Amino acid sequence: MATFIVYRAVKEGAEIDSQPEWWVVDTRETSDRDGELVRHRCATKPEADREVRQLNEQYDAT
């Protein structure tokens, strides 16, 4: 199961593509987290996907 996911964090509307923001979110219960709910904010989806992949690999190894 993935611990971290990518979440699109902009309101629906005309500016959705002009100001994209992607969040890397920790899906664990609050008591299990070792950091904030939103771990990282990214400007592009590929950047967020890379961050999620790295974090999930790191936490799967522990």
Sequence and secondary structure as in RCSB ss.txt:
>XXXX:A:sequence
MATFIVYRAVKEGAEIDSQPEWWVVDTRETSDRDGELVRHRCATKPEADREVRQLNEQYDAT
>XXXX:A:secstr
  SEEEEE S SSGGGTTS  EEEEE S GGG SS SEEEEESSHHHHHHHHHHHHHHHH  
